[in-house]
Amino acid sequence: MKREDYLYLIGKSDQEVFKEFGNYYCNYSHSDRWLYKLKKSIIEYYFLYVYFDNNIVIDVKFYGN
């Protein structure tokens, strides 16, 4: 898994993203940024940040541990 695997989200609405990743939803302390915690293994996770502008995805950032 890498950032390029999630670039297809750019241009989608917040509702489309929620439908796809809703059950992995972790935190959304900011209305323009959502954080998803995607399980890699029992103790390892990937973190996917999805950035919005007017409810449309404008960027994604991906971090592994």
Order of alpha helices (4+ residues) and beta strands (2+ residues): alpha-beta-beta-beta-beta
